[in-house]
């Protein structure tokens, strides 16, 4: 997974959740240390949302 903030390499944290029709998976970027959520619909990746602090 590519970090939406810096484009670095991010790994899943293991945190998963439901958001309406989407499945969300939290990722953490190894390069900048930010966390963000990646959303999937019907098993297909749709978009990422950087986590607001
Ligand atoms: Zn990053």
mmCIF file of the protein (N, C-alpha, C, O) and its ligand, coordinates in Angstrom:
data_MODEL
# 
_entry.id   MODEL 
# 
loop_
_entity.id 
_entity.type 
_entity.pdbx_number_of_molecules 
1 polymer     1 
2 non-polymer 1 
# 
_entity_poly.entity_id                      1 
_entity_poly.type                           'polypeptide(L)' 
_entity_poly.nstd_linkage                   no 
_entity_poly.nstd_monomer                   no 
_entity_poly.pdbx_seq_one_letter_code       
;(UNK)(UNK)(UNK)(UNK)(UNK)(UNK)(UNK)(UNK)(UNK)(UNK)(UNK)(UNK)(UNK)(UNK)(UNK)(UNK)
(UNK)(UNK)(UNK)(UNK)(UNK)(UNK)(UNK)(UNK)(UNK)(UNK)(UNK)(UNK)(UNK)(UNK)(UNK)(UNK)
(UNK)(UNK)(UNK)(UNK)(UNK)(UNK)(UNK)(UNK)(UNK)(UNK)(UNK)(UNK)(UNK)(UNK)(UNK)(UNK)
(UNK)(UNK)(UNK)(UNK)(UNK)
;
_entity_poly.pdbx_seq_one_letter_code_can   XXXXXXXXXXXXXXXXXXXXXXXXXXXXXXXXXXXXXXXXXXXXXXXXXXXXX 
_entity_poly.pdbx_strand_id                 A 
# 
loop_
_entity_poly_seq.entity_id 
_entity_poly_seq.num 
_entity_poly_seq.mon_id 
_entity_poly_seq.hetero 
1 1  UNK n 
1 2  UNK n 
1 3  UNK n 
1 4  UNK n 
1 5  UNK n 
1 6  UNK n 
1 7  UNK n 
1 8  UNK n 
1 9  UNK n 
1 10 UNK n 
1 11 UNK n 
1 12 UNK n 
1 13 UNK n 
1 14 UNK n 
1 15 UNK n 
1 16 UNK n 
1 17 UNK n 
1 18 UNK n 
1 19 UNK n 
1 20 UNK n 
1 21 UNK n 
1 22 UNK n 
1 23 UNK n 
1 24 UNK n 
1 25 UNK n 
1 26 UNK n 
1 27 UNK n 
1 28 UNK n 
1 29 UNK n 
1 30 UNK n 
1 31 UNK n 
1 32 UNK n 
1 33 UNK n 
1 34 UNK n 
1 35 UNK n 
1 36 UNK n 
1 37 UNK n 
1 38 UNK n 
1 39 UNK n 
1 40 UNK n 
1 41 UNK n 
1 42 UNK n 
1 43 UNK n 
1 44 UNK n 
1 45 UNK n 
1 46 UNK n 
1 47 UNK n 
1 48 UNK n 
1 49 UNK n 
1 50 UNK n 
1 51 UNK n 
1 52 UNK n 
1 53 UNK n 
# 
loop_
_struct_asym.id 
_struct_asym.entity_id 
A 1 
B 2 
# 
loop_
_chem_comp.id 
_chem_comp.type 
_chem_comp.mon_nstd_flag 
UNK 'L-peptide linking' . 
ZN  non-polymer         . 
# 
_pdbx_entity_nonpoly.entity_id   2 
_pdbx_entity_nonpoly.name        ? 
_pdbx_entity_nonpoly.comp_id     ZN 
# 
_pdbx_nonpoly_scheme.asym_id         B 
_pdbx_nonpoly_scheme.entity_id       2 
_pdbx_nonpoly_scheme.mon_id          ZN 
_pdbx_nonpoly_scheme.ndb_seq_num     1 
_pdbx_nonpoly_scheme.pdb_seq_num     101 
_pdbx_nonpoly_scheme.auth_seq_num    101 
_pdbx_nonpoly_scheme.pdb_mon_id      ZN 
_pdbx_nonpoly_scheme.auth_mon_id     ZN 
_pdbx_nonpoly_scheme.pdb_strand_id   A 
_pdbx_nonpoly_scheme.pdb_ins_code    . 
# 
loop_
_atom_site.group_PDB 
_atom_site.id 
_atom_site.type_symbol 
_atom_site.label_atom_id 
_atom_site.label_alt_id 
_atom_site.label_comp_id 
_atom_site.label_asym_id 
_atom_site.label_entity_id 
_atom_site.label_seq_id 
_atom_site.pdbx_PDB_ins_code 
_atom_site.Cartn_x 
_atom_site.Cartn_y 
_atom_site.Cartn_z 
_atom_site.occupancy 
_atom_site.B_iso_or_equiv 
_atom_site.pdbx_formal_charge 
_atom_site.auth_seq_id 
_atom_site.auth_comp_id 
_atom_site.auth_asym_id 
_atom_site.auth_atom_id 
_atom_site.pdbx_PDB_model_num 
ATOM   1   N  N  . UNK A 1 1  ? 0.847   -1.209 0.000  1.00 0.00 ? 1   UNK A N  1 
ATOM   2   C  CA . UNK A 1 1  ? 0.000   0.000  0.000  1.00 0.00 ? 1   UNK A CA 1 
ATOM   3   C  C  . UNK A 1 1  ? 0.874   1.247  0.000  1.00 0.00 ? 1   UNK A C  1 
ATOM   4   O  O  . UNK A 1 1  ? 1.813   1.356  0.789  1.00 0.00 ? 1   UNK A O  1 
ATOM   5   N  N  . UNK A 1 2  ? 0.563   2.184  -0.886 1.00 0.00 ? 2   UNK A N  1 
ATOM   6   C  CA . UNK A 1 2  ? 1.329   3.428  -0.998 1.00 0.00 ? 2   UNK A CA 1 
ATOM   7   C  C  . UNK A 1 2  ? 0.741   4.479  -0.065 1.00 0.00 ? 2   UNK A C  1 
ATOM   8   O  O  . UNK A 1 2  ? -0.473  4.674  -0.013 1.00 0.00 ? 2   UNK A O  1 
ATOM   9   N  N  . UNK A 1 3  ? 1.614   5.145  0.665  1.00 0.00 ? 3   UNK A N  1 
ATOM   10  C  CA . UNK A 1 3  ? 1.172   6.199  1.580  1.00 0.00 ? 3   UNK A CA 1 
ATOM   11  C  C  . UNK A 1 3  ? 0.624   7.388  0.791  1.00 0.00 ? 3   UNK A C  1 
ATOM   12  O  O  . UNK A 1 3  ? 1.291   7.883  -0.118 1.00 0.00 ? 3   UNK A O  1 
ATOM   13  N  N  . UNK A 1 4  ? -0.606  7.863  1.135  1.00 0.00 ? 4   UNK A N  1 
ATOM   14  C  CA . UNK A 1 4  ? -1.190  9.004  0.421  1.00 0.00 ? 4   UNK A CA 1 
ATOM   15  C  C  . UNK A 1 4  ? -0.522  10.325 0.816  1.00 0.00 ? 4   UNK A C  1 
ATOM   16  O  O  . UNK A 1 4  ? -0.703  11.343 0.147  1.00 0.00 ? 4   UNK A O  1 
ATOM   17  N  N  . UNK A 1 5  ? 0.241   10.302 1.892  1.00 0.00 ? 5   UNK A N  1 
ATOM   18  C  CA . UNK A 1 5  ? 0.869   11.529 2.378  1.00 0.00 ? 5   UNK A CA 1 
ATOM   19  C  C  . UNK A 1 5  ? 2.219   11.754 1.697  1.00 0.00 ? 5   UNK A C  1 
ATOM   20  O  O  . UNK A 1 5  ? 2.476   12.837 1.172  1.00 0.00 ? 5   UNK A O  1 
ATOM   21  N  N  . UNK A 1 6  ? 3.088   10.728 1.706  1.00 0.00 ? 6   UNK A N  1 
ATOM   22  C  CA . UNK A 1 6  ? 4.439   10.914 1.186  1.00 0.00 ? 6   UNK A CA 1 
ATOM   23  C  C  . UNK A 1 6  ? 4.782   9.947  0.054  1.00 0.00 ? 6   UNK A C  1 
ATOM   24  O  O  . UNK A 1 6  ? 5.841   10.072 -0.561 1.00 0.00 ? 6   UNK A O  1 
ATOM   25  N  N  . UNK A 1 7  ? 3.898   8.980  -0.229 1.00 0.00 ? 7   UNK A N  1 
ATOM   26  C  CA . UNK A 1 7  ? 4.162   8.043  -1.309 1.00 0.00 ? 7   UNK A CA 1 
ATOM   27  C  C  . UNK A 1 7  ? 5.073   6.893  -0.893 1.00 0.00 ? 7   UNK A C  1 
ATOM   28  O  O  . UNK A 1 7  ? 5.489   6.084  -1.722 1.00 0.00 ? 7   UNK A O  1 
ATOM   29  N  N  . UNK A 1 8  ? 5.380   6.831  0.412  1.00 0.00 ? 8   UNK A N  1 
ATOM   30  C  CA . UNK A 1 8  ? 6.235   5.764  0.921  1.00 0.00 ? 8   UNK A CA 1 
ATOM   31  C  C  . UNK A 1 8  ? 5.490   4.455  1.064  1.00 0.00 ? 8   UNK A C  1 
ATOM   32  O  O  . UNK A 1 8  ? 4.330   4.336  0.670  1.00 0.00 ? 8   UNK A O  1 
ATOM   33  N  N  . UNK A 1 9  ? 6.173   3.470  1.636  1.00 0.00 ? 9   UNK A N  1 
ATOM   34  C  CA . UNK A 1 9  ? 5.595   2.147  1.795  1.00 0.00 ? 9   UNK A CA 1 
ATOM   35  C  C  . UNK A 1 9  ? 4.881   2.030  3.129  1.00 0.00 ? 9   UNK A C  1 
ATOM   36  O  O  . UNK A 1 9  ? 5.480   2.274  4.177  1.00 0.00 ? 9   UNK A O  1 
ATOM   37  N  N  . UNK A 1 10 ? 3.605   1.658  3.103  1.00 0.00 ? 10  UNK A N  1 
ATOM   38  C  CA . UNK A 1 10 ? 2.811   1.546  4.319  1.00 0.00 ? 10  UNK A CA 1 
ATOM   39  C  C  . UNK A 1 10 ? 2.306   0.128  4.506  1.00 0.00 ? 10  UNK A C  1 
ATOM   40  O  O  . UNK A 1 10 ? 2.008   -0.565 3.534  1.00 0.00 ? 10  UNK A O  1 
ATOM   41  N  N  . UNK A 1 11 ? 2.208   -0.307 5.766  1.00 0.00 ? 11  UNK A N  1 
ATOM   42  C  CA . UNK A 1 11 ? 1.754   -1.663 6.075  1.00 0.00 ? 11  UNK A CA 1 
ATOM   43  C  C  . UNK A 1 11 ? 0.465   -1.618 6.870  1.00 0.00 ? 11  UNK A C  1 
ATOM   44  O  O  . UNK A 1 11 ? 0.222   -0.664 7.610  1.00 0.00 ? 11  UNK A O  1 
ATOM   45  N  N  . UNK A 1 12 ? -0.369  -2.646 6.721  1.00 0.00 ? 12  UNK A N  1 
ATOM   46  C  CA . UNK A 1 12 ? -1.604  -2.719 7.508  1.00 0.00 ? 12  UNK A CA 1 
ATOM   47  C  C  . UNK A 1 12 ? -1.292  -2.839 8.990  1.00 0.00 ? 12  UNK A C  1 
ATOM   48  O  O  . UNK A 1 12 ? -0.350  -3.534 9.371  1.00 0.00 ? 12  UNK A O  1 
ATOM   49  N  N  . UNK A 1 13 ? -2.074  -2.169 9.830  1.00 0.00 ? 13  UNK A N  1 
ATOM   50  C  CA . UNK A 1 13 ? -1.885  -2.274 11.269 1.00 0.00 ? 13  UNK A CA 1 
ATOM   51  C  C  . UNK A 1 13 ? -2.694  -3.438 11.831 1.00 0.00 ? 13  UNK A C  1 
ATOM   52  O  O  . UNK A 1 13 ? -2.517  -3.822 12.987 1.00 0.00 ? 13  UNK A O  1 
ATOM   53  N  N  . UNK A 1 14 ? -3.579  -3.994 11.014 1.00 0.00 ? 14  UNK A N  1 
ATOM   54  C  CA . UNK A 1 14 ? -4.428  -5.075 11.485 1.00 0.00 ? 14  UNK A CA 1 
ATOM   55  C  C  . UNK A 1 14 ? -5.792  -4.604 11.932 1.00 0.00 ? 14  UNK A C  1 
ATOM   56  O  O  . UNK A 1 14 ? -6.681  -5.407 12.215 1.00 0.00 ? 14  UNK A O  1 
ATOM   57  N  N  . UNK A 1 15 ? -5.953  -3.275 11.995 1.00 0.00 ? 15  UNK A N  1 
ATOM   58  C  CA . UNK A 1 15 ? -7.239  -2.700 12.386 1.00 0.00 ? 15  UNK A CA 1 
ATOM   59  C  C  . UNK A 1 15 ? -8.148  -2.640 11.161 1.00 0.00 ? 15  UNK A C  1 
ATOM   60  O  O  . UNK A 1 15 ? -7.796  -2.051 10.138 1.00 0.00 ? 15  UNK A O  1 
ATOM   61  N  N  . UNK A 1 16 ? -9.330  -3.263 11.283 1.00 0.00 ? 16  UNK A N  1 
ATOM   62  C  CA . UNK A 1 16 ? -10.268 -3.249 10.167 1.00 0.00 ? 16  UNK A CA 1 
ATOM   63  C  C  . UNK A 1 16 ? -11.629 -2.836 10.664 1.00 0.00 ? 16  UNK A C  1 
ATOM   64  O  O  . UNK A 1 16 ? -11.976 -3.073 11.821 1.00 0.00 ? 16  UNK A O  1 
ATOM   65  N  N  . UNK A 1 17 ? -12.399 -2.219 9.793  1.00 0.00 ? 17  UNK A N  1 
ATOM   66  C  CA . UNK A 1 17 ? -13.721 -1.750 10.203 1.00 0.00 ? 17  UNK A CA 1 
ATOM   67  C  C  . UNK A 1 17 ? -14.620 -1.618 8.988  1.00 0.00 ? 17  UNK A C  1 
ATOM   68  O  O  . UNK A 1 17 ? -14.170 -1.690 7.844  1.00 0.00 ? 17  UNK A O  1 
ATOM   69  N  N  . UNK A 1 18 ? -15.912 -1.422 9.267  1.00 0.00 ? 18  UNK A N  1 
ATOM   70  C  CA . UNK A 1 18 ? -16.905 -1.225 8.211  1.00 0.00 ? 18  UNK A CA 1 
ATOM   71  C  C  . UNK A 1 18 ? -17.252 0.248  8.134  1.00 0.00 ? 18  UNK A C  1 
ATOM   72  O  O  . UNK A 1 18 ? -17.410 0.909  9.161  1.00 0.00 ? 18  UNK A O  1 
ATOM   73  N  N  . UNK A 1 19 ? -17.371 0.764  6.921  1.00 0.00 ? 19  UNK A N  1 
ATOM   74  C  CA . UNK A 1 19 ? -17.793 2.146  6.732  1.00 0.00 ? 19  UNK A CA 1 
ATOM   75  C  C  . UNK A 1 19 ? -18.810 2.165  5.604  1.00 0.00 ? 19  UNK A C  1 
ATOM   76  O  O  . UNK A 1 19 ? -18.455 2.301  4.433  1.00 0.00 ? 19  UNK A O  1 
ATOM   77  N  N  . UNK A 1 20 ? -20.084 2.026  5.971  1.00 0.00 ? 20  UNK A N  1 
ATOM   78  C  CA . UNK A 1 20 ? -21.127 1.946  4.946  1.00 0.00 ? 20  UNK A CA 1 
ATOM   79  C  C  . UNK A 1 20 ? -20.904 0.732  4.059  1.00 0.00 ? 20  UNK A C  1 
ATOM   80  O  O  . UNK A 1 20 ? -20.798 -0.391 4.551  1.00 0.00 ? 20  UNK A O  1 
ATOM   81  N  N  . UNK A 1 21 ? -20.832 0.959  2.742  1.00 0.00 ? 21  UNK A N  1 
ATOM   82  C  CA . UNK A 1 21 ? -20.633 -0.157 1.810  1.00 0.00 ? 21  UNK A CA 1 
ATOM   83  C  C  . UNK A 1 21 ? -19.158 -0.522 1.704  1.00 0.00 ? 21  UNK A C  1 
ATOM   84  O  O  . UNK A 1 21 ? -18.800 -1.483 1.023  1.00 0.00 ? 21  UNK A O  1 
ATOM   85  N  N  . UNK A 1 22 ? -18.299 0.249  2.379  1.00 0.00 ? 22  UNK A N  1 
ATOM   86  C  CA . UNK A 1 22 ? -16.862 0.039  2.265  1.00 0.00 ? 22  UNK A CA 1 
ATOM   87  C  C  . UNK A 1 22 ? -16.311 -0.780 3.428  1.00 0.00 ? 22  UNK A C  1 
ATOM   88  O  O  . UNK A 1 22 ? -16.858 -0.782 4.531  1.00 0.00 ? 22  UNK A O  1 
ATOM   89  N  N  . UNK A 1 23 ? -15.224 -1.466 3.147  1.00 0.00 ? 23  UNK A N  1 
ATOM   90  C  CA . UNK A 1 23 ? -14.413 -2.084 4.192  1.00 0.00 ? 23  UNK A CA 1 
ATOM   91  C  C  . UNK A 1 23 ? -13.180 -1.214 4.373  1.00 0.00 ? 23  UNK A C  1 
ATOM   92  O  O  . UNK A 1 23 ? -12.479 -0.903 3.411  1.00 0.00 ? 23  UNK A O  1 
ATOM   93  N  N  . UNK A 1 24 ? -12.925 -0.827 5.614  1.00 0.00 ? 24  UNK A N  1 
ATOM   94  C  CA . UNK A 1 24 ? -11.765 0.014  5.877  1.00 0.00 ? 24  UNK A CA 1 
ATOM   95  C  C  . UNK A 1 24 ? -10.651 -0.779 6.516  1.00 0.00 ? 24  UNK A C  1 
ATOM   96  O  O  . UNK A 1 24 ? -10.880 -1.667 7.337  1.00 0.00 ? 24  UNK A O  1 
ATOM   97  N  N  . UNK A 1 25 ? -9.434  -0.436 6.117  1.00 0.00 ? 25  UNK A N  1 
ATOM   98  C  CA . UNK A 1 25 ? -8.259  -1.048 6.740  1.00 0.00 ? 25  UNK A CA 1 
ATOM   99  C  C  . UNK A 1 25 ? -7.264  0.038  7.080  1.00 0.00 ? 25  UNK A C  1 
ATOM   100 O  O  . UNK A 1 25 ? -6.889  0.848  6.233  1.00 0.00 ? 25  UNK A O  1 
ATOM   101 N  N  . UNK A 1 26 ? -6.845  0.041  8.327  1.00 0.00 ? 26  UNK A N  1 
ATOM   102 C  CA . UNK A 1 26 ? -5.881  1.051  8.731  1.00 0.00 ? 26  UNK A CA 1 
ATOM   103 C  C  . UNK A 1 26 ? -4.467  0.619  8.357  1.00 0.00 ? 26  UNK A C  1 
ATOM   104 O  O  . UNK A 1 26 ? -4.082  -0.537 8.528  1.00 0.00 ? 26  UNK A O  1 
ATOM   105 N  N  . UNK A 1 27 ? -3.711  1.578  7.843  1.00 0.00 ? 27  UNK A N  1 
ATOM   106 C  CA . UNK A 1 27 ? -2.314  1.337  7.485  1.00 0.00 ? 27  UNK A CA 1 
ATOM   107 C  C  . UNK A 1 27 ? -1.437  2.365  8.179  1.00 0.00 ? 27  UNK A C  1 
ATOM   108 O  O  . UNK A 1 27 ? -1.873  3.466  8.513  1.00 0.00 ? 27  UNK A O  1 
ATOM   109 N  N  . UNK A 1 28 ? -0.213  1.979  8.379  1.00 0.00 ? 28  UNK A N  1 
ATOM   110 C  CA . UNK A 1 28 ? 0.762   2.915  8.927  1.00 0.00 ? 28  UNK A CA 1 
ATOM   111 C  C  . UNK A 1 28 ? 1.951   2.996  7.987  1.00 0.00 ? 28  UNK A C  1 
ATOM   112 O  O  . UNK A 1 28 ? 2.504   1.984  7.557  1.00 0.00 ? 28  UNK A O  1 
ATOM   113 N  N  . UNK A 1 29 ? 2.332   4.245  7.677  1.00 0.00 ? 29  UNK A N  1 
ATOM   114 C  CA . UNK A 1 29 ? 3.449   4.461  6.769  1.00 0.00 ? 29  UNK A CA 1 
ATOM   115 C  C  . UNK A 1 29 ? 4.765   4.285  7.521  1.00 0.00 ? 29  UNK A C  1 
ATOM   116 O  O  . UNK A 1 29 ? 4.964   4.831  8.606  1.00 0.00 ? 29  UNK A O  1 
ATOM   117 N  N  . UNK A 1 30 ? 5.657   3.504  6.911  1.00 0.00 ? 30  UNK A N  1 
ATOM   118 C  CA . UNK A 1 30 ? 6.956   3.282  7.550  1.00 0.00 ? 30  UNK A CA 1 
ATOM   119 C  C  . UNK A 1 30 ? 7.887   4.467  7.334  1.00 0.00 ? 30  UNK A C  1 
ATOM   120 O  O  . UNK A 1 30 ? 8.830   4.671  8.100  1.00 0.00 ? 30  UNK A O  1 
ATOM   121 N  N  . UNK A 1 31 ? 7.620   5.250  6.285  1.00 0.00 ? 31  UNK A N  1 
ATOM   122 C  CA . UNK A 1 31 ? 8.496   6.365  5.943  1.00 0.00 ? 31  UNK A CA 1 
ATOM   123 C  C  . UNK A 1 31 ? 8.204   7.596  6.805  1.00 0.00 ? 31  UNK A C  1 
ATOM   124 O  O  . UNK A 1 31 ? 9.123   8.169  7.391  1.00 0.00 ? 31  UNK A O  1 
ATOM   125 N  N  . UNK A 1 32 ? 6.913   8.015  6.889  1.00 0.00 ? 32  UNK A N  1 
ATOM   126 C  CA . UNK A 1 32 ? 6.584   9.254  7.602  1.00 0.00 ? 32  UNK A CA 1 
ATOM   127 C  C  . UNK A 1 32 ? 5.878   8.990  8.928  1.00 0.00 ? 32  UNK A C  1 
ATOM   128 O  O  . UNK A 1 32 ? 5.674   9.918  9.711  1.00 0.00 ? 32  UNK A O  1 
ATOM   129 N  N  . UNK A 1 33 ? 5.499   7.726  9.193  1.00 0.00 ? 33  UNK A N  1 
ATOM   130 C  CA . UNK A 1 33 ? 4.904   7.387  10.483 1.00 0.00 ? 33  UNK A CA 1 
ATOM   131 C  C  . UNK A 1 33 ? 3.438   7.741  10.619 1.00 0.00 ? 33  UNK A C  1 
ATOM   132 O  O  . UNK A 1 33 ? 2.861   7.581  11.694 1.00 0.00 ? 33  UNK A O  1 
ATOM   133 N  N  . UNK A 1 34 ? 2.823   8.223  9.540  1.00 0.00 ? 34  UNK A N  1 
ATOM   134 C  CA . UNK A 1 34 ? 1.406   8.594  9.602  1.00 0.00 ? 34  UNK A CA 1 
ATOM   135 C  C  . UNK A 1 34 ? 0.527   7.362  9.410  1.00 0.00 ? 34  UNK A C  1 
ATOM   136 O  O  . UNK A 1 34 ? 0.909   6.399  8.745  1.00 0.00 ? 34  UNK A O  1 
ATOM   137 N  N  . UNK A 1 35 ? -0.656  7.423  10.009 1.00 0.00 ? 35  UNK A N  1 
ATOM   138 C  CA . UNK A 1 35 ? -1.631  6.369  9.772  1.00 0.00 ? 35  UNK A CA 1 
ATOM   139 C  C  . UNK A 1 35 ? -2.706  6.900  8.825  1.00 0.00 ? 35  UNK A C  1 
ATOM   140 O  O  . UNK A 1 35 ? -3.029  8.088  8.827  1.00 0.00 ? 35  UNK A O  1 
ATOM   141 N  N  . UNK A 1 36 ? -3.239  6.005  8.033  1.00 0.00 ? 36  UNK A N  1 
ATOM   142 C  CA . UNK A 1 36 ? -4.337  6.377  7.142  1.00 0.00 ? 36  UNK A CA 1 
ATOM   143 C  C  . UNK A 1 36 ? -5.223  5.172  6.937  1.00 0.00 ? 36  UNK A C  1 
ATOM   144 O  O  . UNK A 1 36 ? -4.832  4.042  7.230  1.00 0.00 ? 36  UNK A O  1 
ATOM   145 N  N  . UNK A 1 37 ? -6.435  5.421  6.424  1.00 0.00 ? 37  UNK A N  1 
ATOM   146 C  CA . UNK A 1 37 ? -7.368  4.340  6.190  1.00 0.00 ? 37  UNK A CA 1 
ATOM   147 C  C  . UNK A 1 37 ? -7.521  4.090  4.700  1.00 0.00 ? 37  UNK A C  1 
ATOM   148 O  O  . UNK A 1 37 ? -7.699  5.021  3.914  1.00 0.00 ? 37  UNK A O  1 
ATOM   149 N  N  . UNK A 1 38 ? -7.449  2.837  4.330  1.00 0.00 ? 38  UNK A N  1 
ATOM   150 C  CA . UNK A 1 38 ? -7.687  2.451  2.941  1.00 0.00 ? 38  UNK A CA 1 
ATOM   151 C  C  . UNK A 1 38 ? -9.069  1.809  2.867  1.00 0.00 ? 38  UNK A C  1 
ATOM   152 O  O  . UNK A 1 38 ? -9.430  0.997  3.720  1.00 0.00 ? 38  UNK A O  1 
ATOM   153 N  N  . UNK A 1 39 ? -9.835  2.175  1.849  1.00 0.00 ? 39  UNK A N  1 
ATOM   154 C  CA . UNK A 1 39 ? -11.197 1.673  1.729  1.00 0.00 ? 39  UNK A CA 1 
ATOM   155 C  C  . UNK A 1 39 ? -11.335 0.756  0.526  1.00 0.00 ? 39  UNK A C  1 
ATOM   156 O  O  . UNK A 1 39 ? -10.789 1.003  -0.549 1.00 0.00 ? 39  UNK A O  1 
ATOM   157 N  N  . UNK A 1 40 ? -12.089 -0.311 0.754  1.00 0.00 ? 40  UNK A N  1 
ATOM   158 C  CA . UNK A 1 40 ? -12.333 -1.290 -0.291 1.00 0.00 ? 40  UNK A CA 1 
ATOM   159 C  C  . UNK A 1 40 ? -13.829 -1.476 -0.442 1.00 0.00 ? 40  UNK A C  1 
ATOM   160 O  O  . UNK A 1 40 ? -14.577 -1.426 0.535  1.00 0.00 ? 40  UNK A O  1 
ATOM   161 N  N  . UNK A 1 41 ? -14.258 -1.692 -1.678 1.00 0.00 ? 41  UNK A N  1 
ATOM   162 C  CA . UNK A 1 41 ? -15.659 -2.010 -1.922 1.00 0.00 ? 41  UNK A CA 1 
ATOM   163 C  C  . UNK A 1 41 ? -15.705 -3.291 -2.749 1.00 0.00 ? 41  UNK A C  1 
ATOM   164 O  O  . UNK A 1 41 ? -15.078 -3.391 -3.803 1.00 0.00 ? 41  UNK A O  1 
ATOM   165 N  N  . UNK A 1 42 ? -16.457 -4.264 -2.253 1.00 0.00 ? 42  UNK A N  1 
ATOM   166 C  CA . UNK A 1 42 ? -16.536 -5.574 -2.913 1.00 0.00 ? 42  UNK A CA 1 
ATOM   167 C  C  . UNK A 1 42 ? -15.146 -6.162 -3.153 1.00 0.00 ? 42  UNK A C  1 
ATOM   168 O  O  . UNK A 1 42 ? -14.895 -6.794 -4.179 1.00 0.00 ? 42  UNK A O  1 
ATOM   169 N  N  . UNK A 1 43 ? -14.255 -5.944 -2.195 1.00 0.00 ? 43  UNK A N  1 
ATOM   170 C  CA . UNK A 1 43 ? -12.918 -6.519 -2.279 1.00 0.00 ? 43  UNK A CA 1 
ATOM   171 C  C  . UNK A 1 43 ? -11.968 -5.740 -3.169 1.00 0.00 ? 43  UNK A C  1 
ATOM   172 O  O  . UNK A 1 43 ? -10.811 -6.128 -3.329 1.00 0.00 ? 43  UNK A O  1 
ATOM   173 N  N  . UNK A 1 44 ? -12.447 -4.635 -3.756 1.00 0.00 ? 44  UNK A N  1 
ATOM   174 C  CA . UNK A 1 44 ? -11.582 -3.841 -4.635 1.00 0.00 ? 44  UNK A CA 1 
ATOM   175 C  C  . UNK A 1 44 ? -11.202 -2.532 -3.953 1.00 0.00 ? 44  UNK A C  1 
ATOM   176 O  O  . UNK A 1 44 ? -12.044 -1.854 -3.363 1.00 0.00 ? 44  UNK A O  1 
ATOM   177 N  N  . UNK A 1 45 ? -9.939  -2.195 -4.045 1.00 0.00 ? 45  UNK A N  1 
ATOM   178 C  CA . UNK A 1 45 ? -9.455  -0.963 -3.444 1.00 0.00 ? 45  UNK A CA 1 
ATOM   179 C  C  . UNK A 1 45 ? -10.089 0.245  -4.136 1.00 0.00 ? 45  UNK A C  1 
ATOM   180 O  O  . UNK A 1 45 ? -10.155 0.306  -5.364 1.00 0.00 ? 45  UNK A O  1 
ATOM   181 N  N  . UNK A 1 46 ? -10.555 1.208  -3.327 1.00 0.00 ? 46  UNK A N  1 
ATOM   182 C  CA . UNK A 1 46 ? -11.159 2.405  -3.928 1.00 0.00 ? 46  UNK A CA 1 
ATOM   183 C  C  . UNK A 1 46 ? -10.356 3.665  -3.621 1.00 0.00 ? 46  UNK A C  1 
ATOM   184 O  O  . UNK A 1 46 ? -9.969  4.385  -4.542 1.00 0.00 ? 46  UNK A O  1 
ATOM   185 N  N  . UNK A 1 47 ? -10.102 3.938  -2.358 1.00 0.00 ? 47  UNK A N  1 
ATOM   186 C  CA . UNK A 1 47 ? -9.408  5.184  -2.038 1.00 0.00 ? 47  UNK A CA 1 
ATOM   187 C  C  . UNK A 1 47 ? -8.791  5.124  -0.648 1.00 0.00 ? 47  UNK A C  1 
ATOM   188 O  O  . UNK A 1 47 ? -9.079  4.222  0.139  1.00 0.00 ? 47  UNK A O  1 
ATOM   189 N  N  . UNK A 1 48 ? -7.942  6.095  -0.363 1.00 0.00 ? 48  UNK A N  1 
ATOM   190 C  CA . UNK A 1 48 ? -7.363  6.215  0.966  1.00 0.00 ? 48  UNK A CA 1 
ATOM   191 C  C  . UNK A 1 48 ? -7.761  7.555  1.575  1.00 0.00 ? 48  UNK A C  1 
ATOM   192 O  O  . UNK A 1 48 ? -8.005  8.532  0.868  1.00 0.00 ? 48  UNK A O  1 
ATOM   193 N  N  . UNK A 1 49 ? -7.819  7.573  2.884  1.00 0.00 ? 49  UNK A N  1 
ATOM   194 C  CA . UNK A 1 49 ? -8.118  8.808  3.606  1.00 0.00 ? 49  UNK A CA 1 
ATOM   195 C  C  . UNK A 1 49 ? -7.083  8.987  4.709  1.00 0.00 ? 49  UNK A C  1 
ATOM   196 O  O  . UNK A 1 49 ? -7.047  8.207  5.660  1.00 0.00 ? 49  UNK A O  1 
ATOM   197 N  N  . UNK A 1 50 ? -6.247  10.006 4.588  1.00 0.00 ? 50  UNK A N  1 
ATOM   198 C  CA . UNK A 1 50 ? -5.305  10.269 5.684  1.00 0.00 ? 50  UNK A CA 1 
ATOM   199 C  C  . UNK A 1 50 ? -6.058  10.580 6.962  1.00 0.00 ? 50  UNK A C  1 
ATOM   200 O  O  . UNK A 1 50 ? -7.060  11.294 6.942  1.00 0.00 ? 50  UNK A O  1 
ATOM   201 N  N  . UNK A 1 51 ? -5.586  10.053 8.053  1.00 0.00 ? 51  UNK A N  1 
ATOM   202 C  CA . UNK A 1 51 ? -6.260  10.238 9.330  1.00 0.00 ? 51  UNK A CA 1 
ATOM   203 C  C  . UNK A 1 51 ? -6.002  11.650 9.854  1.00 0.00 ? 51  UNK A C  1 
ATOM   204 O  O  . UNK A 1 51 ? -4.854  12.061 10.021 1.00 0.00 ? 51  UNK A O  1 
ATOM   205 N  N  . UNK A 1 52 ? -7.074  12.377 10.107 1.00 0.00 ? 52  UNK A N  1 
ATOM   206 C  CA . UNK A 1 52 ? -6.931  13.728 10.656 1.00 0.00 ? 52  UNK A CA 1 
ATOM   207 C  C  . UNK A 1 52 ? -6.569  13.668 12.115 1.00 0.00 ? 52  UNK A C  1 
ATOM   208 O  O  . UNK A 1 52 ? -7.040  12.795 12.844 1.00 0.00 ? 52  UNK A O  1 
ATOM   209 N  N  . UNK A 1 53 ? -5.740  14.586 12.545 1.00 0.00 ? 53  UNK A N  1 
ATOM   210 C  CA . UNK A 1 53 ? -5.325  14.586 13.956 1.00 0.00 ? 53  UNK A CA 1 
ATOM   211 C  C  . UNK A 1 53 ? -5.829  15.821 14.643 1.00 0.00 ? 53  UNK A C  1 
ATOM   212 O  O  . UNK A 1 53 ? -5.585  16.007 15.835 1.00 0.00 ? 53  UNK A O  1 
HETATM 213 ZN ZN . ZN  B 2 .  ? 4.091   8.418  4.452  1.00 0.00 ? 101 ZN  A ZN 1 
# 
